[in-house]
Amino acid sequence: MLSKDKRIHLFRSAFIFAMSILLAACGGTTSDPGDIVMEYYTAIENGDADAAAEQFSETATVVVPSGTIFTGDEISEFIFFDLQFMDHVEFQTDFTESNGKITWFQIYHHVDGDTWVQKCEVTIEDDKIVEWLLSN
């Protein structure tokens, strides 16, 4: 049988360990904004429209270089385009975060071989994309 001091020490150690796990679990709910963008592109590369759509808020807005604006349910058209025509995206810069927005430059590779450089600016709230602006 353990002495009283050893039991107290063991209890304290177990308590500290349990609290550390609990705090880590509670504190780890917010994703890195760049992770959300990467999850979108991973879903597109995997042909998973539902997983791609999960990255957007219900009231999100996407503006593409042509000036076309997609909102709410229309974002499925934006996702469908990427599913059908995106071969892959090549990131030219790291994600930069400022004033609640992340920006980066990428090269969009179309399935027919065309490429174009895009500047992207994404606003994330509550781990969802609420606005995505793409420009050439």
C-alpha positions as CSV (number, residue, x, y, z in Angstrom):
1,M,0.0,0.0,0.0
2,L,1.2,3.5,-0.9
3,S,2.0,6.0,1.8
4,K,-0.3,9.0,2.2
5,D,2.4,11.3,0.7
6,K,2.8,9.1,-2.4
7,R,-1.0,8.9,-2.8
8,I,-1.2,12.7,-2.7
9,H,1.6,13.1,-5.2
10,L,0.1,10.5,-7.5
11,F,-3.3,12.2,-7.2
12,R,-1.8,15.6,-8.0
13,S,0.1,14.3,-11.0
14,A,-3.0,12.6,-12.3
15,F,-5.1,15.7,-11.8
16,I,-2.5,17.9,-13.6
17,F,-2.3,15.5,-16.5
18,A,-6.1,15.4,-16.8
19,M,-6.4,19.1,-16.7
20,S,-3.7,19.5,-19.3
21,I,-5.6,17.2,-21.7
22,L,-8.9,19.0,-21.0
23,L,-7.4,22.4,-21.6
24,A,-5.7,21.3,-24.8
25,A,-8.9,19.9,-26.1
26,C,-10.9,23.1,-25.2
27,G,-8.2,25.4,-26.6
28,G,-7.8,23.6,-29.9
29,T,-11.1,24.3,-31.5
30,T,-10.0,27.2,-33.7
31,S,-8.3,26.2,-36.9
32,D,-5.5,28.1,-38.5
33,P,-7.1,30.2,-41.3
34,G,-4.7,28.7,-43.9
35,D,-5.8,25.3,-42.9
36,I,-9.3,26.0,-44.0
37,V,-8.1,27.1,-47.4
38,M,-6.0,23.9,-47.7
39,E,-9.0,21.8,-46.6
40,Y,-11.0,23.4,-49.4
41,Y,-8.3,22.6,-52.0
42,T,-7.8,19.1,-50.7
43,A,-11.6,18.5,-51.0
44,I,-11.5,19.7,-54.6
45,E,-8.5,17.5,-55.4
46,N,-10.4,14.5,-53.9
47,G,-13.6,15.4,-55.9
48,D,-15.6,15.9,-52.6
49,A,-18.0,18.8,-53.2
50,D,-19.6,18.4,-49.8
51,A,-16.3,18.7,-47.9
52,A,-15.4,21.8,-50.1
53,A,-18.8,23.3,-49.3
54,E,-18.3,22.7,-45.5
55,Q,-15.5,25.3,-45.5
56,F,-18.0,28.1,-46.3
57,S,-20.5,29.9,-44.0
58,E,-24.1,29.8,-45.1
59,T,-23.9,33.5,-46.0
60,A,-20.5,33.4,-47.7
61,T,-19.6,35.5,-50.7
62,V,-17.1,34.6,-53.5
63,V,-16.0,37.1,-56.1
64,V,-14.1,35.8,-59.1
65,P,-11.8,37.8,-61.5
66,S,-14.6,38.2,-64.0
67,G,-16.6,40.1,-61.4
68,T,-19.1,37.3,-61.0
69,I,-20.4,37.1,-57.4
70,F,-21.5,33.9,-55.8
71,T,-23.4,34.0,-52.5
72,G,-25.0,31.4,-50.3
73,D,-26.2,28.4,-52.3
74,E,-24.6,29.8,-55.5
75,I,-21.2,28.9,-54.1
76,S,-21.9,25.4,-55.2
77,E,-21.4,26.7,-58.8
78,F,-17.9,28.0,-57.8
79,I,-17.1,24.6,-56.3
80,F,-18.5,22.8,-59.3
81,F,-16.2,24.9,-61.6
82,D,-13.1,23.9,-59.5
83,L,-14.2,20.3,-59.4
84,Q,-14.6,20.2,-63.2
85,F,-11.7,22.4,-64.4
86,M,-9.0,22.7,-61.7
87,D,-6.0,20.5,-62.3
88,H,-4.2,21.9,-59.2
89,V,-3.2,25.1,-57.5
90,E,0.4,26.1,-57.0
91,F,0.9,28.4,-54.1
92,Q,3.4,31.2,-54.9
93,T,3.5,32.9,-51.5
94,D,2.8,31.9,-47.9
95,F,-0.5,32.9,-46.3
96,T,-0.3,36.4,-44.8
97,E,-2.8,37.4,-42.1
98,S,-3.8,41.0,-41.5
99,N,-7.0,42.6,-40.2
100,G,-8.9,39.3,-40.1
101,K,-8.0,38.5,-43.8
102,I,-5.5,36.1,-45.2
103,T,-3.9,36.7,-48.6
104,W,-1.7,34.8,-50.9
105,F,-0.8,34.4,-54.6
106,Q,-1.3,31.2,-56.4
107,I,-1.1,29.8,-59.9
108,Y,-4.4,28.1,-61.0
109,H,-3.7,25.2,-63.3
110,H,-6.7,24.5,-65.6
111,V,-7.2,20.9,-66.9
112,D,-6.7,22.1,-70.5
113,G,-3.2,23.3,-69.6
114,D,-3.9,27.0,-69.2
115,T,-2.5,28.7,-66.1
116,W,-3.1,32.1,-64.5
117,V,-1.9,33.9,-61.4
118,Q,-4.5,34.8,-58.9
119,K,-4.3,37.0,-55.8
120,C,-6.6,35.6,-53.2
121,E,-8.0,37.3,-50.1
122,V,-10.1,35.3,-47.7
123,T,-12.0,36.3,-44.6
124,I,-12.6,33.6,-42.0
125,E,-15.1,33.8,-39.1
126,D,-15.9,31.0,-36.8
127,D,-13.7,28.6,-38.8
128,K,-15.7,29.2,-42.0
129,I,-14.9,31.2,-45.1
130,V,-17.2,34.2,-45.2
131,E,-15.6,36.0,-48.1
132,W,-13.2,34.9,-50.9
133,L,-12.0,37.5,-53.4
134,L,-10.0,36.3,-56.4
135,S,-8.3,38.7,-58.8
136,N,-5.8,38.3,-61.6
